[in-house]
Amino acid sequence: MMIINIDTYNEARSKLADPATRQEGIEALKKILEIKQAHLWRSEAIAPCCGNLGGFACQLNEETQLLEKSLPLLEKGDLDGAKLMLDRLALLIAYGMGQKETPDLIERLTASPKQAPV
């Protein structure tokens, strides 16, 4: 079973640089795409009755689109053409999984509560 986090994504991506392991990296990215498509389908199917999953579905949609667009380029050996999409995907995975926090979020969470006017 594959758990998708920034580490598994980076492991798959690191295999792309070496022609000997490139296909293995592409296969791992295809598996990530398959899992994300299943999660997207599920989030869209249950969103109307289970609250606000819109943001989650939006992010999954962007992640699947990035993978769908970058995989054909990778299969042709166009690593440079796929680089920006793969970089964006890394950011989405890292931030979406809570593995990297934005400076604004950290500031909001650690700031002292504002005093209400008396």
Secondary structure, DSSP 8 states (H G I E B T S, - for coil): ----SHHHHHHHHHTTSSTTTHHHHHHHHHHHHHHHHHHHHHHHHHTTTSS--HHHHHHHHHHHHHHHHHHHHHHTT-HHHHHHHHHHHHHHHHHHTTSS--HHHHHHHHS-------
